[in-house]
């Protein structure tokens, strides 16, 4: 599993321990947890306002833990095996329209022209968001890319996704141009920042850029563009997939570019496209 998943599962197990043993220090009697304890944990999550997706992940973490405990003969049963989480809401992913995306991607330049950003900050932010939208990558995938992994001539880059699986993604011309400009700017400041083994996206001090920074910067640009500020960098991935399918891309090709293990995961974006078609139908058909 990815480091992010491991971190989330560890936090879920720690939360259960805090509730079950009321803050007492370890070691814990994992073998003493019964079906009633597991059910009470589910109730506590519901009372705490946890969403369906969160509850399902936490139950998955506990089931996984107890499968391990049984395999190691540290527990005789899995008290979470019979529990079922709440049904996931059938919601469609939020996206940014192609026109709004164009306006959003222009914001770093406007911020630079107003004097709010240095040349390096402008080039970095512009390249960062162009990269995310052009490739459909997850934010963690983008922030781990190094200069030597980008083939500027072919417009491709190899990223490492979930399960440490590598895949090839495509860079559009605007993304290639933005990355080229960023590398030149970074090299002018410090040649080491543009070396093949260096991360592409760095903070002002030369340290790896955290995902939180990207989220905050995106919210600022969204606000300046007049777009909803609850959109996250992951919505650029949603928008990439939806726009590709809207303009006729093959579903399996989009699946491969997104790095989805199952085609059913990618198919949700076809639903987004259908909803947009229905909206257009409702606006213009004479017998709507």
N, C-alpha and C positions, 0 to 999 in steps of 0.2 A: 504494500500500500504506500501511497505518497506520504511524505513527512507531515503534510497538512492533515491528512486523514488520521494518522497516528496521534498527532497532537490533540485532535478533536475527540478521539476515542478515549485517550488518557484523561482528558478533562471530564468526560461523561462518567467514567468509572469513579473518578475522584468525587464527583457530585453525588453519586449513589452512596459511596462510603460515608460522606458527610451527613447525608440524610439518615441512613440506616444506623450508623453508630454515633450520631449526634455530636460530631466533632471530636470524638475520642481519637487518640493517636493509634497507629497500627502497632502490632499486627492485628488483622481482622479475621474473624471466623467466617470465611467465605462459604464453608461447608454448612454453616448453620442457617443460611438464608433459605427461606421456604417460599412456596407459591404466594402466601399472603403478603410476605415482605415485598415480593416483586410487584404484586398488584397495588400495594400501597405506594410504591415508588411511582407507578404510572399515574395514580391519583394525585400525588404531590406535583408531578409535572403539569398536569392539567390545571390544578389550582394556581400554579405559578404562572400560568398564561403562556406556556410553551406552545408553539405552532405545531401543526401536524408533521411537517417535515422534520422539525427538530426532535419531536418525540420519537419518530420512527428511527432516526439515526441513533438516539440514545438507547433505544431498545436493541438495535442492532449491535451496538457496542457491548451491551451486557450479555447478549446471547453469545457473541464471539468470545468474551471472557470465560463464560461458563463452558463453552465447548473445549477451551484450552484446559480449564480446571478439571474437567472430567477426563480428558485425555491423559493428564498428569496424575490422575487418581487423587486429586485434592478436593473433589466434590463428587457426590454420588448421583446428583441429578442437575438438570438445568431448569431452574424455576422460571426462566423467562421464555422457554421454548413454546409454551402454549399461549403466551400473550400476543395480541395483535394490536398494532398501533392504529391511530385514527386514519381514516381514508385521506389521502392527499387531495387537496383542492384542485379541481380541474381548471387551473388558471393558465393563460397563455403568457409567454415571456414578453416583457416590455421591450420595445425597440425604439430607435430613433429613425425618423424618416430620412430618405436620401438627401432631401433639401436641407433639413435641419442638421444633418451630419456635416454637410459642406460648410455650413455656418459655424458649427462647433469647432471643426478642424482649423478654421481660420483664426480662432481666438488667440492662440499663442503669438501669432504675428502682430495682431492688434495690441496685445499687452506689451510686446517689445517696442512697438512704435510709440507707445505712450510713455515709455521709459520705466515701466514696472519690472521688466525682466532684463537680465544681461543677455548678451548674444548667445552664450552657452546655454542658459536656462531656456531661452526661446527655441534653440535648435533641439535641445533634449526633449522638451515638452511636445514640440511638433512631431518629432520622430517617434516618440513614445505612442502617441494616440494614432498616428498614421499606421504604425506597426500593428497595433491592436486591431484596428478596423480592417486593415488590408489582409491580415492573416487569420483573424478569428481566434487567435490564441487566448488562453487563460492568462491572467495577469502574472501568475507565478511562472508560467512558461516564458513570457516575454522578459521578465526581470532576470532570468537566468541565462539569457542568450549572450554569447561572447562574439567579439568582432570576427574571429576566425571561422565562425560557423555560418557566416553570411556569404553567399555567392552573389556578389554585386552584378557580375556579368550576366548571369542567368536569372537573377531576381528570385532567388530561393534561399531558404534558411532551414536548417535542421533544428527542431526544438525537442525537448524531452518532456513528455506529458505524464499522465497518471500511469502508475505502475512502472515508472522509469522506461517507458517505451518511446523511442525516437520516431519522429515522422517529419516528412518534408512538407513545408508550407510555402505558399507563393507570395511574393511581394509585388504589389502594383508599382507602377512608375512613380507616383507621388511618394510612396513609402521609401523606395530606393533613393530618390532625390533627397528626401529628408534625412535618411540615415547617412548618406554620403556627406551632406553638409555638416551633420553632427560630428562625424569622425574627423573632418577637417578642422572644425572648431575645437574639438577636444585635443587633437594633436598639436594645435597651435598653443594651447595652454600648457600642455604637458604631454610629450610624446608617449609616455607610458600609458596614458588614458586611451590611446588609439591602437595599442598593441593587440595582436591577434588573440592573446589569452585574456584580455581585459573584458570585463562586463561592459555591455553597450550602455546601459542606463545607470548613471551614477549620480549621487547627490553632489551638492556644491563642494563638499569637502573631500570628494573622491571615494566615499564609501558607497556600498551597494544601496540602491534606492529601495526603500520599504514600500510595500503595497499601500499602506495607509497614506503615504505621501501622494501617491498617484490618485487615490480616491479623493483626497482633499483638493488637489489641484483640479481634478475633473469637475468637482462641484462648483468651484469658483468659475471655471469657464462656462459651465452650464448656466449659472446664474447670470453671467454677463451676456450670454446668448439669448436669455429669456426662455430657457427650457427647464423642465422640472428637475430640481436638484436632488431628487431621490434616485436618479439613475446612477448606476455604478459602472466601473470599467467592464464588468461582465456583460453589461447591456450592449457594449460594442461587439462582443462575440455573438450575442443574439441578433443584433442588427446585421452583422456580416452574413450569417446564415440565411436570414429572412430575405435580404436584398439579393443574395445569390439565387435563391429559389424563385423569387419574384421575376427575375430576368431570364429564367429558363435553365438554370444549372441542374445537372443530374443529381438526384438525391444521394446516390452512393458516392459521388465525387465530393459532395459537401460533407458526408459522413467521414470520409477519409481525411479531409482537410481539418475537420474539427477534432479528429482523434477519438470519435465515439466507438466503443466496442460493439454496440448494438445499433442496428438501423432504426429500431423503435425510438431510441433517444433522439435521433435526428428528425424523425417524422413530426415532432411537435411543431417544427417550424413550417411544415406544410399547412398546419392548422392556422398559423398566424396569417399566412398568405391567403387562405380561404376566407378568413374573417375580413381581411382587407377588401377582397373581391365582393363580399356581401355588402360591405359598407358602400362601395362604389355603386353596386346594383341598387341599393336602397335610395341613393341620392338621385340617380338618373333614369332608372327604368320607368316608363310611363304608367305601368300597372304594378308598381311596387306595393 
